[in-house]
Amino acid sequence: MPGKKRIRKPKHRQSLHEQIEDPETYGVRTRPRTEKKRRRAEEDDGEELLDVKLSGRILKAAREQQQELDAEELFDLDHEGDDDDDDDDGQGGGGGKKRIDAQAALRAAMQRLGEKGGKGGAPGPAGGRDDDSDDDEDSEGGGGLEGDYELEEEVEVDADDERALAAFMAPEAAAGGYRQTSLADLIMARLRERQAEQGLAALPEGGGEDDDDGEAGPGPVPEGLEPRVVEVYRGVGKLLSRYSTGKIPKAFKIIPNLRNWEDVLYLTEPESWSVHAVYQATRLFVSNLNARLAQRFLALVLLPRVRYEIRASKKLHFALFQALRKATYKPGAFYKGLLLPLCQSRTCSVREAVIFSSVLKKASLPVLHSAAALLRLATLEYCGTTSFFMTVLLNKKYALPYRVIDSLVDHFVRFADDERQCPVVWHQALLTFVQRYKHEIRPADLRSLRALCTKQNHYKMTPEVLRELDHALGRGNSAAGAAGGGGAAGGVAPMALGGGPGVAQAAGGPGAAAAAAAAAAQLAGAKGRVGSKVVENVRDMPPVLMMED
């Protein structure tokens, strides 16, 4: 049986054409919709007042912001004459304006710290947090740390390799008495020199003054700093000693803009910072200082802290590893402030070399900076762990200048007369060098490397090195070898521009001479279009400038 027919009720009382033709309305709605009218009335009456706590917080924040603005205006009015005098005594130009802004920000930050410290709440430095900073990533968990911290390979060193490495290291490395020069050591040495010139008593080696309890107090204050500045930045140092995540004080953020930033940074006691504070400070100084000043920060603050952590805990915290990776954003400062001082001290341990090599392997560094670093590593007095860094840089397969390749050959050849047994990592660096650049080595240097293998021998590495040397063409012979190979294959030119079917038929055909002449003419025309000043071979570039110590 067919189903019952469903009767649909009309949705509207009148059809559309009846509504349009109705003489009373002519399609215009005369009665408002009740639902929308009721909803609009609810929206108008639904505005609720804020509760007491929330409104109190908003008023308090607005009051504090107004007090900060008033304090800045007050200081600017009180010290306007002083700022003008300082500007006249300065070097002029944009540098004077930058110093005035930094000093004004410093005074405003100290005023705010004093007001919040006097309210009985948090201490002065802890209250001086940068509330209106635009660093959103600092407020995330872990202080903005990101990335992975894992080593691609594990380096196993047996007793024989340890003895071979120790034979090339400084005596201080074996005794464990070497200490990396830090910012505090530099400031203390400067203060001792000034006191010696003035005929005053020399400062103690510890640097700090003993309290009544026998504990070491804060160190001496550099000259030219006001007591208020000393008080504020020592408080900032106490805050950074327990910092884990969040925003950092504004008084600390303006340190890179100060002329005497080293003296002010010394007041915060960088050796007592937490690892997360070291990471934030590295981000701040690397991004705000130029390469020369960033190099000083890395060499005097970051490098001593990283070496101390590795020596104390036998590993490196993730925040410090990320700080090293942030340091690679200034390649010149990274090489001259971290890598070269570490190798120049001849006290770099295997654990330190593996960690720094991991950072170097993950980073993408320009070829000229890396070539200059390889040149300096090859000329430094050899330390066993230097070969770790040379292997990583050689594996990046840079197009190195001939001067760097020749210095690397001299670096390896000088071990031919050395009676000490070279460690395995030295043989690995030699094998990597020969594998990557065997066609760019001079024929005389190839013979010197072959003679070296008879003096410094390894049962696994040396046969591979000799095999690579056997297949090496040498500098100047690679192009001739390629041309000779092409002639043996049928006399085809090694490079045919616009090679179409006519060039393919010319190989061995009756019109081979005509096709070769046409290809040569086309190649000559292409060369004529290239500028005369364009250097096509990167290995023919001018010599690399030596870096400063």
Summary of the structure (lengths in Angstrom):
residues: 549
radius of gyration: 36.2
end to end distance: 102.5
largest distance: 122.5
contacts: 1492
relative contact order: 0.06
helix: 63%
strand: 1%
